[in-house]
Amino acid sequence: SIGEDTRFYPFNILNWHEIVNDTVGGVPVSVTYCPLCASAVVYDRTTSQGLDTLGVSGFLYQSNLLMYDRATDSLWDQAKGESVVGSLTGEKLNRRASDIVSVAIVREEWPNARVLSTVTGYVRQYNLNPYGGYDQIDSTYFPVGTVDDRARSKELVYGVVVDGMAKAYTLDAIRSEQRIQDEFGGVKVLIQFDPKTEKIRFLRFTSTDETEEIVPLYGFWFAWVAQYPQTALYH
């Protein structure tokens, strides 16, 4: 949701196309999803070159989707939103808050939400998951540089980086506790789960005890720890 504009992008479409370039509430965004990592994140699609669109390069890093921008063909790490190859190397995209919720919740809580149609212009069996069963096995299709058995490789987590320190929180722990107060890297954080709307919010406390939202990354544990090997884990 941006302003009064709420949109829903089904995973059964993102499993096939991985990136949707859209404009929500007047803001140009790219809704990105890597089925191999379950990493879902929305970015503003404006770079130093101006307004742009993102595409699927076909390349991977740490089993994660590498995107490309159509203006410079630079490659972008989908999980971090950072350009890693090309003329924009080192540049970062602004991450937008989004929610991982069921379509039933959307129909109930946001009845006016616009839902991405399966009439995409492509012939795809959107009722079938091309990666069906992948989340039930420990192994990955492609190798990663770091393997960490503190959690199951396909355990779903929300990861955040605060002042250079990374920490992941398992989805099970967040849903079970509903409210988590934590501190790492000298920063106090609050995680809230609303069972009615399935919304999850991460907040950090500033030096004046005010709060500001942190936009987390949702995905499999193996994918998070591959990107942030020194990460802490709450589970």
C-alpha positions as CSV (number, residue, x, y, z in Angstrom):
1,S,0.0,0.0,0.0
2,I,1.2,3.5,-0.9
3,G,-1.2,6.2,0.1
4,E,-4.7,4.9,-0.6
5,D,-3.6,2.6,-3.4
6,T,-3.3,-1.1,-2.3
7,R,-2.3,-3.8,-4.7
8,F,-1.8,-7.6,-4.4
9,Y,0.7,-9.6,-6.4
10,P,0.1,-13.4,-6.2
11,F,3.1,-15.6,-5.7
12,N,1.7,-18.0,-8.4
13,I,2.4,-15.2,-10.9
14,L,5.6,-14.1,-9.4
15,N,6.9,-17.7,-9.4
16,W,6.9,-17.4,-13.2
17,H,7.8,-13.8,-13.9
18,E,9.7,-12.7,-10.7
19,I,9.5,-9.0,-11.3
20,V,6.5,-6.7,-11.8
21,N,7.2,-3.0,-12.8
22,D,4.2,-1.0,-11.6
23,T,3.1,2.4,-10.3
24,V,1.4,2.4,-6.9
25,G,0.0,5.6,-5.4
26,G,1.9,7.5,-8.0
27,V,5.2,5.9,-7.1
28,P,7.1,3.8,-9.7
29,V,8.1,0.5,-8.1
30,S,9.4,-2.9,-8.9
31,V,7.8,-5.8,-7.0
32,T,10.5,-8.5,-7.0
33,Y,10.5,-12.2,-5.9
34,C,13.2,-14.9,-6.2
35,P,11.4,-18.3,-6.0
36,L,14.8,-20.0,-5.2
37,C,15.2,-17.9,-2.1
38,A,11.6,-17.0,-1.4
39,S,13.0,-13.4,-1.1
40,A,10.2,-10.9,-1.6
41,V,10.9,-7.1,-1.7
42,V,9.5,-4.0,-3.3
43,Y,11.9,-1.3,-4.5
44,D,11.5,2.2,-5.9
45,R,12.6,1.9,-9.5
46,T,14.4,5.2,-9.7
47,T,18.2,5.1,-10.0
48,S,20.8,7.9,-10.5
49,Q,20.0,7.6,-14.2
50,G,16.3,8.5,-13.5
51,L,13.2,6.4,-13.8
52,D,13.8,2.9,-15.0
53,T,12.4,-0.6,-15.1
54,L,14.0,-3.8,-13.8
55,G,14.2,-7.2,-15.6
56,V,15.3,-10.8,-14.8
57,S,18.9,-11.3,-16.0
58,G,19.0,-15.1,-15.8
59,F,22.1,-14.9,-13.6
60,L,22.3,-15.8,-9.9
61,Y,24.5,-14.9,-7.0
62,Q,24.3,-17.0,-3.8
63,S,21.3,-18.7,-5.5
64,N,19.6,-15.3,-5.5
65,L,18.1,-13.5,-8.5
66,L,20.3,-10.9,-10.2
67,M,18.1,-8.2,-11.7
68,Y,19.2,-5.8,-14.4
69,D,18.1,-2.2,-15.2
70,R,17.2,-1.5,-18.8
71,A,19.0,1.9,-18.9
72,T,22.5,0.7,-18.2
73,D,22.3,-3.2,-18.1
74,S,23.9,-3.1,-14.7
75,L,23.2,-6.2,-12.5
76,W,21.5,-5.8,-9.2
77,D,21.5,-8.1,-6.2
78,Q,17.8,-8.7,-5.5
79,A,18.1,-9.4,-1.8
80,K,20.2,-6.3,-1.0
81,G,18.9,-4.0,-3.8
82,E,22.5,-3.1,-4.7
83,S,24.1,-2.9,-8.1
84,V,27.0,-5.3,-8.2
85,V,28.1,-5.3,-11.9
86,G,28.1,-2.4,-14.4
87,S,28.3,1.4,-14.4
88,L,26.0,1.7,-11.4
89,T,28.0,-0.7,-9.2
90,G,27.6,0.2,-5.5
91,E,24.3,2.1,-6.0
92,K,21.4,1.0,-3.8
93,L,17.6,1.1,-4.4
94,N,15.2,2.4,-1.9
95,R,13.2,-0.4,-0.3
96,R,9.4,0.0,0.2
97,A,7.4,-1.6,3.0
98,S,5.1,-4.4,1.8
99,D,3.3,-7.3,3.4
100,I,3.2,-11.1,2.8
101,V,-0.5,-11.9,3.3
102,S,-3.1,-14.4,2.0
103,V,-5.6,-13.4,-0.7
104,A,-8.3,-14.2,1.9
105,I,-7.0,-11.5,4.2
106,V,-6.8,-9.1,1.3
107,R,-10.4,-9.7,0.3
108,E,-11.5,-9.1,3.9
109,E,-9.2,-6.2,5.0
110,W,-8.6,-4.4,1.7
111,P,-11.7,-5.1,-0.5
112,N,-10.8,-2.3,-2.9
113,A,-7.3,-3.7,-3.5
114,R,-6.3,-4.2,-7.1
115,V,-5.1,-7.8,-7.8
116,L,-2.6,-8.6,-10.5
117,S,-4.4,-10.6,-13.3
118,T,-3.2,-13.9,-14.8
119,V,-4.1,-12.4,-18.2
120,T,-0.4,-11.4,-18.7
121,G,0.0,-11.9,-22.4
122,Y,2.1,-15.0,-21.7
123,V,1.0,-18.6,-21.8
124,R,1.7,-20.0,-18.3
125,Q,0.1,-22.5,-16.1
126,Y,-0.3,-20.1,-13.2
127,N,-2.2,-22.7,-11.1
128,L,1.0,-24.8,-11.1
129,N,4.2,-24.0,-9.1
130,P,7.3,-24.7,-11.2
131,Y,9.2,-25.0,-7.9
132,G,6.7,-27.2,-6.2
133,G,8.2,-29.2,-3.3
134,Y,11.4,-27.1,-3.3
135,D,10.6,-25.6,0.1
136,Q,10.2,-29.1,1.6
137,I,13.8,-30.2,1.0
138,D,17.0,-29.0,2.8
139,S,19.1,-28.9,-0.3
140,T,19.3,-26.0,-2.8
141,Y,19.4,-26.2,-6.6
142,F,22.5,-24.0,-6.7
143,P,25.4,-23.8,-4.2
144,V,25.8,-21.0,-1.7
145,G,28.9,-19.8,0.1
146,T,27.7,-20.1,3.6
147,V,25.7,-23.0,5.2
148,D,24.4,-22.5,8.8
149,D,22.4,-25.1,10.7
150,R,21.1,-22.9,13.4
151,A,17.8,-23.2,11.5
152,R,16.4,-25.3,8.7
153,S,17.7,-24.1,5.3
154,K,14.2,-23.4,4.1
155,E,12.9,-21.9,7.4
156,L,11.2,-18.6,6.6
157,V,12.7,-15.6,8.3
158,Y,12.5,-11.8,8.3
159,G,15.9,-10.3,8.2
160,V,17.0,-6.7,9.1
161,V,20.2,-4.8,9.1
162,V,20.6,-2.1,11.7
163,D,23.7,0.1,11.7
164,G,25.6,-2.6,9.8
165,M,24.5,-5.5,12.1
166,A,22.3,-8.2,10.6
167,K,19.7,-10.3,12.5
168,A,17.0,-12.7,11.3
169,Y,13.8,-13.6,13.1
170,T,12.0,-16.8,12.2
171,L,8.4,-16.4,11.0
172,D,7.3,-19.0,13.5
173,A,8.8,-17.1,16.4
174,I,7.1,-13.8,15.3
175,R,3.7,-15.4,14.9
176,S,4.0,-17.3,18.2
177,E,5.1,-14.3,20.3
178,Q,3.3,-11.6,18.3
179,R,5.3,-8.9,20.1
180,I,9.1,-9.1,20.4
181,Q,11.3,-6.5,22.1
182,D,15.0,-7.0,21.3
183,E,18.3,-5.2,21.2
184,F,21.3,-5.8,19.0
185,G,24.1,-3.6,17.8
186,G,23.2,-1.3,20.7
187,V,19.8,-0.6,19.1
188,K,16.4,-1.5,20.6
189,V,13.9,-2.9,18.1
190,L,10.3,-3.9,18.3
191,I,8.6,-6.5,16.1
192,Q,4.8,-6.6,16.0
193,F,2.5,-9.2,14.4
194,D,-1.2,-8.6,13.9
195,P,-2.9,-12.0,13.5
196,K,-6.0,-10.3,12.1
197,T,-4.3,-8.7,9.1
198,E,-1.1,-10.9,9.1
199,K,0.9,-7.6,9.0
200,I,4.4,-7.7,10.5
201,R,6.1,-4.4,11.5
202,F,9.7,-3.8,12.5
203,L,10.5,-0.6,14.4
204,R,13.7,0.7,15.8
205,F,14.0,3.2,18.7
206,T,16.0,6.3,18.1
207,S,18.1,8.1,20.7
208,T,15.1,10.2,21.6
209,D,12.9,7.1,22.1
210,E,11.0,7.8,19.0
211,T,10.4,4.9,16.5
212,E,11.1,4.6,12.8
213,E,10.2,1.7,10.6
214,I,12.7,-0.8,9.3
215,V,11.8,-2.6,6.1
216,P,12.9,-6.3,6.5
217,L,13.6,-8.9,3.9
218,Y,11.4,-12.0,3.8
219,G,12.9,-15.3,2.6
220,F,14.5,-18.6,3.3
221,W,17.1,-18.8,6.1
222,F,19.8,-20.2,3.8
223,A,19.4,-17.2,1.5
224,W,19.7,-14.7,4.3
225,V,22.7,-16.2,5.9
226,A,24.4,-16.5,2.5
227,Q,24.1,-12.8,2.1
228,Y,24.9,-12.0,5.8
229,P,27.2,-14.8,7.2
230,Q,27.7,-13.0,10.5
231,T,24.0,-12.6,11.1
232,A,22.4,-13.3,14.5
233,L,19.2,-15.4,14.7
234,Y,16.1,-15.1,16.9
235,H,14.1,-18.3,16.9
